[in-house]
Amino acid sequence: MTRAPMLGRFRHGYVAPAVLLVAALLYAPFVWTAYLSLTRYDGLSSPEWIGPANFAELLGDPALLTSTRNTLIWVAGTMILPVGLGLLVAVLSYDIRGGAWFRVPFMLPYALSGAGLALVWSPVLSHGGIANALLGVDTAFLQEAPANTLAMLLVWTWQQVGVNTLLFVVGLQSIPREPVEAARLDGASGWRLFRHVIWPLMRPLTAVVVGLALVASLKTFDIVWVLTQGGPGRNSETLAVTMYKETFVASEYGYGSAVAVMLTVVTGLASYLYLRRQVR
């Protein structure tokens, strides 16, 4: 009778180490970044407080419009290609014999890091590379906007289809069989069965898959940096690449921190609005 109240009395002490660890690794760096976004700082001298001047400059920066456009292309393309193709592969391979082996080729690219993936595709997409030879064209896939962003999006799709397929297969396995069998007895099959029975039952997992893909696309960096470094010029930059270049290449830590804060706010707001809509 006395142990339960005693455990309740010390419950905050049990979770305190985890809370402190999360605060140290996540919240403290963000607070420091938010502070730097209000300063002029080159990484060597002391930060100089300038208030919201970095954000005012950011909103008038033409490079921000390019980065935002490219990031939106990544978001829209991710919803259509990696997520859409992942769902298609999962549905087509779920009920067939040997479907697991059919999914293996789609899973293998996910074992590569984004940088490694870019290194594999660099000779394929470079001007005069393998893609030009196979297609019989003379196209600089990585040199012209927005074609370079679309080309890198295809590389991203090649990597991400497999993991989305796996998540959707898990969703298909979790669907109760009774509604599906009842619909089949009523004559539903093919697209009608999927549209009116299977898809609604998979909606909770779909919300998770789309949410993860949304956040990942907003933070796209490694593939873009290795393939083009945001160029030529700045026409293939995403917001994450802009943040990196301003901070670590140009040594404008205050301005780069302002980009980081904006990216964090955009990612958090997009995730909140999407998940809130899905929960409703």
LUMLUMRO-512140 format. One record per residue (C-alpha): x, y, z; residue number from 1; residue in three letters. Coordinates in Angstrom, 2 decimals, always signed. Example, Ala and Ser with C-alpha at 12.3 -4.5 7.8 and 13.67 -1.06 7.14 Angstrom:
# residues 2
<<+12.30,-4.50,+7.80>,1,'ALA'>
<<+13.67,-1.06,+7.14>,2,'SER'>
END
This chain:
# residues 280
<<+0.00,+0.00,+0.00>,1,'MET'>
<<+2.86,+2.36,+0.68>,2,'THR'>
<<+5.09,+1.53,-2.29>,3,'ARG'>
<<+2.80,+3.02,-4.97>,4,'ALA'>
<<+2.68,+6.51,-3.41>,5,'PRO'>
<<+6.42,+6.31,-2.87>,6,'MET'>
<<+7.02,+5.44,-6.54>,7,'LEU'>
<<+4.71,+8.27,-7.58>,8,'GLY'>
<<+6.63,+10.67,-5.40>,9,'ARG'>
<<+9.89,+9.92,-7.21>,10,'PHE'>
<<+8.51,+9.53,-10.75>,11,'ARG'>
<<+9.95,+12.88,-11.83>,12,'HIS'>
<<+13.39,+11.73,-10.78>,13,'GLY'>
<<+13.11,+8.68,-13.01>,14,'TYR'>
<<+12.45,+10.70,-16.18>,15,'VAL'>
<<+14.76,+13.60,-15.31>,16,'ALA'>
<<+17.92,+12.10,-16.92>,17,'PRO'>
<<+16.11,+11.53,-20.24>,18,'ALA'>
<<+14.60,+15.02,-20.16>,19,'VAL'>
<<+17.96,+16.61,-19.43>,20,'LEU'>
<<+19.61,+14.62,-22.21>,21,'LEU'>
<<+16.98,+15.71,-24.75>,22,'VAL'>
<<+17.28,+19.31,-23.58>,23,'ALA'>
<<+21.06,+19.24,-23.89>,24,'ALA'>
<<+21.10,+17.63,-27.34>,25,'LEU'>
<<+18.08,+19.31,-28.96>,26,'LEU'>
<<+16.73,+22.36,-27.19>,27,'TYR'>
<<+19.98,+23.99,-26.08>,28,'ALA'>
<<+21.49,+24.02,-29.62>,29,'PRO'>
<<+18.27,+25.47,-31.02>,30,'PHE'>
<<+18.20,+28.23,-28.41>,31,'VAL'>
<<+21.84,+29.05,-29.21>,32,'TRP'>
<<+21.07,+29.07,-32.95>,33,'THR'>
<<+18.08,+31.35,-32.39>,34,'ALA'>
<<+20.33,+33.74,-30.45>,35,'TYR'>
<<+22.98,+33.73,-33.19>,36,'LEU'>
<<+20.30,+34.51,-35.78>,37,'SER'>
<<+19.92,+37.90,-34.10>,38,'LEU'>
<<+23.63,+38.68,-34.25>,39,'THR'>
<<+26.45,+39.31,-36.73>,40,'ARG'>
<<+28.95,+36.54,-36.09>,41,'TYR'>
<<+31.88,+35.21,-38.13>,42,'ASP'>
<<+32.75,+32.29,-35.86>,43,'GLY'>
<<+35.85,+33.98,-34.44>,44,'LEU'>
<<+34.99,+37.30,-32.84>,45,'SER'>
<<+32.23,+37.82,-30.30>,46,'SER'>
<<+28.65,+37.88,-31.64>,47,'PRO'>
<<+27.38,+41.43,-32.30>,48,'GLU'>
<<+23.70,+41.96,-31.54>,49,'TRP'>
<<+21.80,+43.33,-34.56>,50,'ILE'>
<<+18.25,+42.22,-33.79>,51,'GLY'>
<<+16.06,+40.98,-36.68>,52,'PRO'>
<<+18.33,+42.48,-39.38>,53,'ALA'>
<<+19.35,+39.00,-40.63>,54,'ASN'>
<<+15.72,+38.04,-41.16>,55,'PHE'>
<<+14.99,+41.30,-42.97>,56,'ALA'>
<<+17.97,+40.66,-45.27>,57,'GLU'>
<<+16.90,+37.07,-45.73>,58,'LEU'>
<<+13.42,+38.00,-46.92>,59,'LEU'>
<<+14.94,+40.26,-49.60>,60,'GLY'>
<<+17.56,+37.73,-50.74>,61,'ASP'>
<<+16.91,+36.39,-54.30>,62,'PRO'>
<<+18.74,+33.18,-53.36>,63,'ALA'>
<<+16.03,+32.49,-50.77>,64,'LEU'>
<<+13.36,+32.47,-53.48>,65,'LEU'>
<<+15.38,+29.94,-55.48>,66,'THR'>
<<+15.98,+27.77,-52.40>,67,'SER'>
<<+12.31,+27.91,-51.46>,68,'THR'>
<<+11.22,+27.00,-55.00>,69,'ARG'>
<<+13.58,+24.03,-55.11>,70,'ASN'>
<<+12.54,+22.88,-51.65>,71,'THR'>
<<+8.87,+22.98,-52.68>,72,'LEU'>
<<+9.76,+20.91,-55.77>,73,'ILE'>
<<+11.40,+18.37,-53.46>,74,'TRP'>
<<+8.33,+18.26,-51.21>,75,'VAL'>
<<+5.84,+17.86,-54.08>,76,'ALA'>
<<+8.07,+15.36,-55.87>,77,'GLY'>
<<+8.53,+13.29,-52.72>,78,'THR'>
<<+4.78,+12.99,-52.22>,79,'MET'>
<<+4.28,+11.87,-55.82>,80,'ILE'>
<<+7.33,+9.68,-56.52>,81,'LEU'>
<<+8.88,+7.94,-53.46>,82,'PRO'>
<<+5.60,+7.75,-51.54>,83,'VAL'>
<<+3.38,+7.02,-54.54>,84,'GLY'>
<<+5.71,+4.43,-56.04>,85,'LEU'>
<<+6.29,+2.87,-52.63>,86,'GLY'>
<<+2.54,+2.39,-52.22>,87,'LEU'>
<<+2.25,+0.98,-55.74>,88,'LEU'>
<<+5.06,-1.56,-55.25>,89,'VAL'>
<<+3.65,-2.60,-51.86>,90,'ALA'>
<<+0.15,-3.19,-53.22>,91,'VAL'>
<<+1.33,-5.04,-56.34>,92,'LEU'>
<<+3.73,-7.30,-54.48>,93,'SER'>
<<+1.76,-7.97,-51.31>,94,'TYR'>
<<-0.49,-10.86,-52.34>,95,'ASP'>
<<+1.71,-12.47,-54.99>,96,'ILE'>
<<+3.91,-15.50,-54.46>,97,'ARG'>
<<+7.52,-14.45,-53.86>,98,'GLY'>
<<+6.50,-10.84,-53.30>,99,'GLY'>
<<+9.23,-10.36,-50.70>,100,'ALA'>
<<+11.89,-11.18,-53.30>,101,'TRP'>
<<+10.25,-8.75,-55.70>,102,'PHE'>
<<+10.73,-5.99,-53.11>,103,'ARG'>
<<+14.39,-6.71,-52.41>,104,'VAL'>
<<+15.82,-4.65,-55.35>,105,'PRO'>
<<+13.86,-1.64,-54.12>,106,'PHE'>
<<+15.28,-2.04,-50.60>,107,'MET'>
<<+18.97,-2.29,-51.52>,108,'LEU'>
<<+19.56,+1.42,-52.39>,109,'PRO'>
<<+18.31,+2.42,-48.93>,110,'TYR'>
<<+21.45,+0.85,-47.45>,111,'ALA'>
<<+23.51,+3.64,-49.06>,112,'LEU'>
<<+23.98,+7.01,-47.42>,113,'SER'>
<<+22.82,+10.09,-49.28>,114,'GLY'>
<<+26.43,+11.07,-50.04>,115,'ALA'>
<<+27.28,+7.56,-51.25>,116,'GLY'>
<<+24.16,+7.54,-53.40>,117,'LEU'>
<<+25.19,+10.85,-54.99>,118,'ALA'>
<<+28.67,+9.50,-55.76>,119,'LEU'>
<<+27.11,+6.50,-57.52>,120,'VAL'>
<<+24.87,+8.69,-59.66>,121,'TRP'>
<<+27.35,+11.47,-60.39>,122,'SER'>
<<+28.94,+9.76,-63.43>,123,'PRO'>
<<+25.47,+8.80,-64.64>,124,'VAL'>
<<+24.03,+12.33,-64.64>,125,'LEU'>
<<+27.17,+14.32,-65.50>,126,'SER'>
<<+27.41,+15.99,-68.90>,127,'HIS'>
<<+28.61,+13.36,-71.35>,128,'GLY'>
<<+28.01,+10.66,-68.78>,129,'GLY'>
<<+26.23,+7.32,-68.80>,130,'ILE'>
<<+22.71,+8.75,-69.07>,131,'ALA'>
<<+23.68,+10.77,-72.17>,132,'ASN'>
<<+25.17,+7.67,-73.79>,133,'ALA'>
<<+22.17,+5.45,-73.02>,134,'LEU'>
<<+19.57,+8.01,-74.10>,135,'LEU'>
<<+21.54,+9.25,-77.11>,136,'GLY'>
<<+21.23,+12.90,-76.03>,137,'VAL'>
<<+23.64,+15.67,-75.14>,138,'ASP'>
<<+21.95,+17.08,-72.06>,139,'THR'>
<<+23.56,+18.62,-68.98>,140,'ALA'>
<<+21.17,+17.12,-66.44>,141,'PHE'>
<<+22.85,+18.83,-63.47>,142,'LEU'>
<<+23.55,+22.20,-65.08>,143,'GLN'>
<<+20.16,+23.74,-65.82>,144,'GLU'>
<<+17.34,+24.63,-63.42>,145,'ALA'>
<<+14.89,+23.20,-62.58>,146,'PRO'>
<<+16.00,+20.10,-64.53>,147,'ALA'>
<<+18.89,+19.55,-62.10>,148,'ASN'>
<<+16.50,+19.51,-59.15>,149,'THR'>
<<+14.23,+17.04,-60.94>,150,'LEU'>
<<+17.22,+14.82,-61.80>,151,'ALA'>
<<+18.32,+14.75,-58.16>,152,'MET'>
<<+14.74,+14.04,-57.13>,153,'LEU'>
<<+14.85,+10.89,-59.26>,154,'LEU'>
<<+18.02,+9.84,-57.41>,155,'VAL'>
<<+16.22,+10.47,-54.11>,156,'TRP'>
<<+13.29,+8.40,-55.36>,157,'THR'>
<<+15.59,+5.49,-56.22>,158,'TRP'>
<<+16.74,+5.42,-52.60>,159,'GLN'>
<<+13.45,+6.08,-50.80>,160,'GLN'>
<<+10.96,+3.86,-52.66>,161,'VAL'>
<<+12.16,+0.76,-50.80>,162,'GLY'>
<<+11.63,+2.01,-47.26>,163,'VAL'>
<<+8.22,+3.44,-48.15>,164,'ASN'>
<<+7.31,+0.09,-49.70>,165,'THR'>
<<+8.31,-1.68,-46.49>,166,'LEU'>
<<+6.20,+0.67,-44.35>,167,'LEU'>
<<+3.17,+0.24,-46.60>,168,'PHE'>
<<+3.58,-3.56,-46.51>,169,'VAL'>
<<+3.49,-3.36,-42.72>,170,'VAL'>
<<+0.27,-1.38,-43.06>,171,'GLY'>
<<-1.22,-3.97,-45.39>,172,'LEU'>
<<-0.32,-6.75,-42.94>,173,'GLN'>
<<-2.07,-4.90,-40.12>,174,'SER'>
<<-5.38,-4.59,-41.97>,175,'ILE'>
<<-8.08,-6.89,-40.54>,176,'PRO'>
<<-9.00,-9.53,-43.09>,177,'ARG'>
<<-12.75,-9.59,-42.33>,178,'GLU'>
<<-13.70,-6.28,-44.05>,179,'PRO'>
<<-11.59,-7.18,-47.09>,180,'VAL'>
<<-13.15,-10.64,-47.42>,181,'GLU'>
<<-16.63,-9.19,-46.93>,182,'ALA'>
<<-16.01,-6.65,-49.69>,183,'ALA'>
<<-14.80,-9.39,-52.01>,184,'ARG'>
<<-17.95,-11.42,-51.34>,185,'LEU'>
<<-19.96,-8.33,-52.29>,186,'ASP'>
<<-18.16,-8.23,-55.64>,187,'GLY'>
<<-15.50,-5.60,-54.95>,188,'ALA'>
<<-12.12,-6.21,-56.54>,189,'SER'>
<<-9.16,-4.41,-58.05>,190,'GLY'>
<<-9.32,-0.63,-57.87>,191,'TRP'>
<<-12.76,-0.57,-56.15>,192,'ARG'>
<<-11.50,-2.84,-53.38>,193,'LEU'>
<<-8.39,-0.77,-52.86>,194,'PHE'>
<<-10.14,+2.63,-53.09>,195,'ARG'>
<<-13.09,+1.92,-50.80>,196,'HIS'>
<<-11.76,-0.69,-48.34>,197,'VAL'>
<<-7.98,-1.11,-48.21>,198,'ILE'>
<<-6.96,+2.54,-48.58>,199,'TRP'>
<<-9.23,+3.86,-45.79>,200,'PRO'>
<<-7.96,+1.11,-43.45>,201,'LEU'>
<<-4.36,+2.14,-44.21>,202,'MET'>
<<-4.95,+5.82,-43.55>,203,'ARG'>
<<-3.25,+5.97,-40.10>,204,'PRO'>
<<-0.02,+4.46,-41.44>,205,'LEU'>
<<-0.20,+6.58,-44.58>,206,'THR'>
<<-0.26,+9.67,-42.38>,207,'ALA'>
<<+2.97,+8.52,-40.74>,208,'VAL'>
<<+4.69,+7.70,-44.05>,209,'VAL'>
<<+3.74,+11.02,-45.64>,210,'VAL'>
<<+4.74,+12.92,-42.49>,211,'GLY'>
<<+8.20,+11.33,-42.43>,212,'LEU'>
<<+8.66,+11.96,-46.16>,213,'ALA'>
<<+7.55,+15.58,-45.74>,214,'LEU'>
<<+10.11,+16.32,-43.02>,215,'VAL'>
<<+12.90,+14.50,-44.90>,216,'ALA'>
<<+12.24,+16.41,-48.14>,217,'SER'>
<<+12.28,+19.77,-46.35>,218,'LEU'>
<<+15.73,+18.97,-44.93>,219,'LYS'>
<<+17.29,+17.62,-48.14>,220,'THR'>
<<+21.02,+18.34,-48.15>,221,'PHE'>
<<+23.52,+15.54,-48.80>,222,'ASP'>
<<+22.44,+14.49,-52.31>,223,'ILE'>
<<+22.29,+18.11,-53.49>,224,'VAL'>
<<+25.61,+19.04,-51.93>,225,'TRP'>
<<+27.56,+16.12,-53.39>,226,'VAL'>
<<+26.03,+16.32,-56.88>,227,'LEU'>
<<+25.93,+20.09,-57.49>,228,'THR'>
<<+26.84,+21.95,-54.26>,229,'GLN'>
<<+23.77,+24.04,-55.02>,230,'GLY'>
<<+25.07,+25.14,-58.41>,231,'GLY'>
<<+25.73,+26.10,-61.03>,232,'PRO'>
<<+25.57,+29.45,-59.32>,233,'GLY'>
<<+22.87,+28.88,-56.73>,234,'ARG'>
<<+20.12,+27.51,-58.95>,235,'ASN'>
<<+19.79,+24.07,-57.32>,236,'SER'>
<<+20.07,+25.08,-53.68>,237,'GLU'>
<<+17.54,+23.92,-51.13>,238,'THR'>
<<+16.99,+25.71,-47.82>,239,'LEU'>
<<+19.29,+23.23,-46.06>,240,'ALA'>
<<+22.07,+23.84,-48.60>,241,'VAL'>
<<+21.64,+27.60,-48.29>,242,'THR'>
<<+21.95,+27.30,-44.52>,243,'MET'>
<<+25.17,+25.27,-44.85>,244,'TYR'>
<<+26.78,+27.56,-47.44>,245,'LYS'>
<<+26.01,+30.75,-45.56>,246,'GLU'>
<<+27.23,+29.30,-42.26>,247,'THR'>
<<+30.25,+27.15,-43.06>,248,'PHE'>
<<+31.36,+28.36,-46.51>,249,'VAL'>
<<+30.75,+32.11,-46.23>,250,'ALA'>
<<+31.35,+32.12,-42.42>,251,'SER'>
<<+28.19,+34.18,-41.93>,252,'GLU'>
<<+27.09,+32.32,-38.82>,253,'TYR'>
<<+24.43,+34.83,-37.88>,254,'GLY'>
<<+22.84,+34.86,-41.31>,255,'TYR'>
<<+23.13,+31.07,-41.61>,256,'GLY'>
<<+21.48,+30.70,-38.21>,257,'SER'>
<<+18.59,+32.84,-39.45>,258,'ALA'>
<<+18.13,+30.42,-42.37>,259,'VAL'>
<<+18.28,+27.50,-39.92>,260,'ALA'>
<<+15.62,+29.05,-37.70>,261,'VAL'>
<<+13.38,+29.71,-40.70>,262,'MET'>
<<+13.84,+26.12,-41.93>,263,'LEU'>
<<+13.01,+24.78,-38.47>,264,'THR'>
<<+9.88,+26.90,-38.27>,265,'VAL'>
<<+8.75,+25.88,-41.77>,266,'VAL'>
<<+9.37,+22.19,-41.06>,267,'THR'>
<<+7.62,+22.31,-37.70>,268,'GLY'>
<<+4.65,+24.27,-39.04>,269,'LEU'>
<<+4.21,+22.00,-42.07>,270,'ALA'>
<<+4.39,+18.89,-39.88>,271,'SER'>
<<+1.93,+20.34,-37.35>,272,'TYR'>
<<-0.62,+21.39,-39.97>,273,'LEU'>
<<-0.39,+18.06,-41.78>,274,'TYR'>
<<-0.66,+15.89,-38.66>,275,'LEU'>
<<-3.44,+18.06,-37.22>,276,'ARG'>
<<-5.44,+17.63,-40.41>,277,'ARG'>
<<-4.83,+13.88,-40.43>,278,'GLN'>
<<-5.85,+13.48,-36.78>,279,'VAL'>
<<-9.08,+15.36,-37.42>,280,'ARG'>
END
